[in-house]
Amino acid sequence: MDRFLRALPSLSPWPTKGHWPLETVTLILCLLVTPVQAGERFGLIFVYRTDCAASRAFSYALKAVADQYGTAVLPVSQDSARFKEWPNTIPDNGQSQNLNITRVPFLALYDEKTGALAPITSRYLPPAQLEQRIAQTLKVLP
């Protein structure tokens, strides 16, 4: 988890005089409640807006793929609302800006072993293409 937190640029230095920034605390809490199987190396970060039709459609596709393969997903909402299939969504407290996310839906693969964050897509993909793109991204990571 430390590598994941280092992969996300913080809005402020952390810890600051013994205090963690709010976005880091939120992220830590979300990761603690996100179901991750023991020994799982990869996870997905999904950034969306609930008022975006492409995000809505992509959310269904991603949920199907993630459930099929038992992949952990960290959902981040830019508008602080959530889709029902992602009850553990955290609000975007600057993560999108830190990662230079300009379009949603956005999906990235996180490698726990190396700390690498590899973008997968910033547009809707149907489930079959989403699986292919994730597989291609996995091949690129060491």
N, C-alpha and C positions, 0 to 999 in steps of 0.2 A: 504494500500500500504506500510506503514512503516514496517509491519510485514514481507511482502515479501522481502523488501530490507534487513532486518535483517537476513532473512533465507539464503540469498546468502552471503557467506563470501567475503569481499571486498579485493582487492589487496593492498589497503592502508587504513589507518584509515580515517574515514570520519565523519564530514568534517575536512579537513586539513587546518588550518589557514584560515577558511572561504571559502575554495574552496572544491568542491566535486570532487572525482576522475572521470575521463572520463567515465569509465564503468558504474558508478552509474548514471551519468547524462544521458547517452544513455538509460539505463534501465528505468529511470523515464520518459523520453520522449516517449519511446516505449509504456509504460503502459498507458500514457495519450492518445495516439492515438489508442490504441487497443480497439475495441468496446466491452464494458462490460456492461451488463444489470444491472440496479439498483438493489442492493440487492444480486447480484451474489456472492456466497461464494467461489466457486472453479474455478480455471483456470488451464490450462495445459502449461507446458514448453516443447517445442519441439526443440531438438538440432540435427542438421543434417549437412551433407556435400553434395554439389551438384554433386560431382563426384562419389557418392556412390549409386549403383543401389538399395540397400535395403532402403536407405533414400528416393529415388525417389518413389518407390512403397509404402512405408509407408506414405509418404506425401499425396498421393491420398486417402489412407484409412483414415488417420486422418482428412483430410479436409471434407470428407463425414460425418464422425461421428460428428465432431465439428459443421458443418452446421446443421445437423439434430437436435442436442440438443441445439444449440445456445450457445456453450461453447467458452469462450475466450481462445485463444492460443497465447503464446508468443514464436515466432519462433526465434531461435538463429542459425546462420550459422557459422560453423567452418572455412569455406574457403572464407567468405565475399561475396559470390555470393548468389543469392536467387532463389527459385522456384517461378514461376509466381503466384501460389495460395497463397503465403505468402508475399504480398508486404510490410508488416510492419516488415520484418525480421531485426534483429539487428545483427551486427557482433559479433563474439565471441572475447571478449577482456579479456580473462582469466576466464570466467564463467565456462567453461568445466573443467579447471584445479582445480578451487575452489570447484567444485562439484564432483571431481574425476571421470569424465566421460571419459571412455576409449574406448567405442564403440558407434557407431551411426547406426541407428537412436536411440535417447534416448528420452524418454517421462516421465515426472513426473507430479504429481498432486499437485497443491498448494492450501492450505486452508487459505483463507484470515482471517478467524476468529481466528485460533490458530497459524498461521504462519508456520504450518507443511509443509514439502516438502516430498512427498512420491513417490519414483520411481515406475513407472508402467512397463516399458520394456526398453531393450536396444537391441532390434532386431525387425525385421519386424513382424507385426501381421495383418492378414486380418481384415476387419471391424467388423465382428461378434465377433471374439476373442478380438479385441480391446475394444469393448463395454463391454464384460464380465470382462476384466481385470480392466477397469475403475470402474465398479460397485463393484468389489471385493475390490479395493483400497479404495473406498468411505466407505465401511463397516468397514474398519480397523480404519479410522480416527474418532476421538471423535466427 
